[in-house]
Amino acid sequence: MATKRTTTKPPKSPVPAQPTECQPCGGTGNVAVTVRVGRKRRPVGQQDGLCLNCLGTGTDPES
């Protein structure tokens, strides 16, 4: 009696995980930076700045 040949199926590729949003910027890539003026450096307002955690991508770099 002849031996039975079996073939193995290739492993399925894992489904890529959804990237989570960055905590400091909330997924927008921008954070509010306080603007200071004068000799006493008093705060007068805020402007948008680049998120240094995700570098503007909005996704969590840890995931």
C-alpha positions in Angstrom: 0.0 0.0 0.0 1.3 3.4 -0.9 1.9 6.1 1.7 -0.6 8.9 1.8 0.8 12.4 1.1 -0.6 15.3 3.0 0.0 18.9 2.2 0.1 21.6 4.8 -1.8 24.8 4.5 0.2 28.1 4.7 -0.4 29.9 7.9 -3.0 32.7 7.7 -1.5 36.2 8.0 -2.7 38.0 11.2 -5.2 40.9 10.8 -3.4 44.2 11.3 -4.5 45.9 14.5 -6.3 49.3 14.3 -3.9 52.0 15.4 -5.0 53.8 18.6 -5.1 57.5 18.9 -2.4 59.5 20.7 -3.4 60.6 24.2 -1.9 64.1 24.5 -3.4 65.4 21.2 -6.5 63.2 21.0 -5.6 61.9 17.5 -5.4 65.4 15.9 -1.6 65.8 15.8 -1.9 69.3 17.3 -1.6 70.5 20.9 -2.3 73.9 22.4 0.9 75.8 23.3 0.6 78.8 25.7 2.0 82.0 24.3 3.8 84.2 26.8 4.8 87.8 26.4 6.4 90.6 28.4 9.2 90.8 30.9 7.2 88.9 33.5 6.3 86.3 30.9 2.5 86.5 31.4 0.3 84.1 29.3 -1.8 85.9 26.7 -3.3 83.1 24.6 -2.7 79.8 23.0 -1.6 78.6 19.5 -1.5 75.2 17.8 1.8 73.3 18.0 3.0 69.9 16.7 2.4 67.0 19.1 5.9 65.8 20.2 4.5 62.4 21.2 3.3 61.2 17.8 5.0 63.9 15.7 1.8 65.0 14.1 0.5 61.6 12.9 -2.2 61.3 15.5 -1.5 57.6 16.2 0.0 56.2 19.4 3.7 55.3 18.8 3.5 52.6 21.4 0.9 50.5 19.5 
